[in-house]
């Protein structure tokens, strides 16, 4: 089971990731910066730097460098936390959302092309297998 999932992930990254990585290069974002945008958009609420560090597993200085670049590019806002003036809250700007949506749509297009190349039977088997996993993730 794990072998099949690993093989699928590798295949999608290698054969369908080319457009995504080309788009990443165009944006000039690092992987950490793209992940930061994703996390902040998915939480859809302001997040302090320390919490972002905890969620990403990166050190505060490491995530701080990524955030600094995103703020300079206009992808993130960094504002004082009204409850704790020592803390800064991070939010995604409209520009950051647009960048993230462009990356996401490129990634989804690659997966869609992969699925479109499967036979109807393979698509049905994949859909049935993923339904239970998707329900678990949505919880």
N, C-alpha and C positions, 0 to 999 in steps of 0.2 A: 504493500500500500504506500508506504513512505517513498519507496523507490520510484513508483509511478508518478507521484506528486512532484518529487524532486526533478524527475526527467521533464515533466511538463513545464515546471517553473524555469528550468535551464533553457529549454527550447524557446519559451516565450521571451526570455531575456536576451538570448543570443540572436534568434531569427527575427523577432518582432520588436526588439529594443532599439534597433538602429535609428529609426525615426525619432524615438523618444530622446535618445542621447544626442542626436543632432539638434533637436529642439532645446535641450538643456544647454548645449554649447551656445546656441543663438542667444539664449536669455542671459548667459553669463553667470548663472546661479551655480553654486556648489550643491552637492547632494544634501549636505546639512541644511543649506538655505531652503532648498525645495521641501525637505522634510519639515522644516520649521513652518513654512507657509501652510502645508497640509495640516499639521497639528493645530495651528491656530484657527484655520478655517473650519476644521471638523469640530473643535470645541465651541466655536462660535461665541466666545466670550473673552474678554481681556484676560491675559495670563501673565503673572509675574515671571521674571527671568529664571528664578530659582525653580519654579514649578516646571518650566520648559526644560530646564536642565535635567530635572528628575525624570520627566517623561521620555526624553531622548536618550538618557543614559550618558550624556556628555557632561564634561566638567563645566562649571559656570564660566570660566574664562573661554573655553572652546565655543560654547553656545553664544557667548557674548560677542565674540568676533563675527560669527555668522549674522547675528542680529544687527550689529553695527553696520555691516554691509547692506542689509535689507533696508534699514532706516535711511541710509545715504542714498539708496536707489529709489526711495519713495514707495517701497513695497510694504513697509510696516510703519506704524506710529508707536512711539514710546512716550508715555505720559506718567506723571507722578500718580501714585496710588493715593487717593484721598484718605484712606484709612491708615496708611503707613508711608509717610513722606520719604522714607529711605528706599522704598520699593518702587520700581517702575513697572507699569502695566503695558503689555504689548498687544496691539490689534493690527489686523491686516487692512491695508488701504484698498481702494477700488483698483488701483494699479496692481497690487499684489494678488487680488482675486482674479484679475484678468490673466496675469502670468500663470497662476496656478491652473486655471481652467484650460489654458492653452496646453500646458503640459499634460493634464489629465486627459483631455480629448485626444491628444496624440497617442498616449498609452492605450486608451480604450480602443482607438481605431486599429491598433496593432492586434489586440486580442480579438476584436471583431473579425478581422481578416483571417485570423487563424481558425476561428469557429466556422466561418463561411466556407473554408476549404475542407471541412469535415463532411463525411457523408451524413445523410439525414439520420441514420441509425446511430452514428457516433455522437451527433448533436443531442439526440434524445437521451442517450446513456449519460452523457456528460451533464445534461440539465438535471436529470434525476439525482445523480450523485451530488451535485452542488446544492440542490434545494435544502437538504438537511444541514449542510455546513452553513449555508447562508442564514438559515433560521437561528442557528447557534450563535453566529457572529452578531446578529441583530439584537440579541438579548441584552 
